[in-house]
Amino acid sequence: MGHKMAWAVGAVVWLWSASALAAKPNTTDGSPILPISAAQAGSKMGQAVLVDFKVRSTQTRTDGYGAYVLHSETSARAPNNLSIVIDARAADIYSRLGIFDPASYFFGKRIRVAGVVSTWDGQVQILVGDPVQIEVLR
């Protein structure tokens, strides 16, 4: 299979997986997980959630972690901000899909993120280790 064909198949599988993840996650009792707002995420600490929001600001981490951060608010320190941290492993997968700067790619887009809510340095966040955790909404 040629490089372009392999990339196209990989992209289709990734898009299908992201849609399936966002459409079918279930709780332990089998009921679907419904999307919440970024502001609600702080009350779901340690829980698996789906969060829908528009990316209002971004940053590229330069501290050696190779991470990109997507924020639900224009200020990362805003009280209701949710930070989506795309780790180096996910960033590498994005680059193989042709997305070399996830911060620029997602800025201004409405996204749905699947993951576990946690905090770091007092900020509510969801860590993304695989691109299937983020879906761009229309």
C-alpha positions, -999 to 999 in steps of 0.1 A, spaced: 0 0 0 14 34 -10 22 61 16 -8 83 4 -32 54 6 -19 43 40 -24 79 53 -59 81 38 -69 48 54 -54 59 87 -73 92 86 -106 74 78 -100 50 107 -91 79 131 -122 99 121 -145 68 125 -129 60 159 -133 96 171 -170 96 160 -176 62 176 -159 73 209 -180 105 211 -212 88 201 -211 56 222 -193 60 255 -212 44 284 -213 45 321 -208 14 341 -245 7 341 -246 9 303 -263 43 300 -247 68 276 -224 96 288 -240 129 278 -218 159 269 -214 186 295 -201 222 293 -165 231 301 -178 250 332 -194 219 345 -162 198 342 -148 211 375 -176 194 394 -167 160 378 -132 155 393 -119 120 386 -148 111 364 -149 101 327 -168 128 308 -176 142 274 -172 179 272 -183 202 243 -169 237 240 -153 262 216 -115 266 218 -110 302 228 -73 302 235 -43 279 231 -7 275 241 23 255 231 42 242 261 79 249 258 90 232 291 101 199 275 68 181 277 60 187 240 23 194 249 -3 216 234 -30 231 255 -65 241 244 -85 264 267 -123 269 269 -118 305 280 -97 334 266 -76 333 299 -61 300 311 -66 313 347 -103 321 343 -124 304 370 -145 283 346 -116 274 322 -111 238 312 -77 230 297 -73 201 273 -36 190 274 -25 172 243 6 152 253 37 145 231 24 110 221 -9 124 208 10 153 192 32 128 173 1 110 160 -14 143 149 17 151 130 15 118 112 -20 128 102 -7 162 88 -17 183 118 17 197 129 4 223 153 -27 211 172 -30 245 190 -34 263 157 -56 236 142 -81 235 170 -82 273 178 -117 287 172 -133 253 166 -160 237 186 -148 203 199 -160 174 220 -134 158 243 -136 124 260 -115 119 291 -110 120 329 -112 153 347 -82 161 369 -63 192 381 -28 204 378 -15 235 395 -51 244 405 -64 242 369 -91 218 357 -79 197 329 -84 166 307 -52 148 295 -53 137 259 -30 108 250 -47 98 218 -64 119 190 -95 98 192 -103 116 224 -110 149 205 -137 153 179 -143 185 159 -180 194 159 -198 211 131 
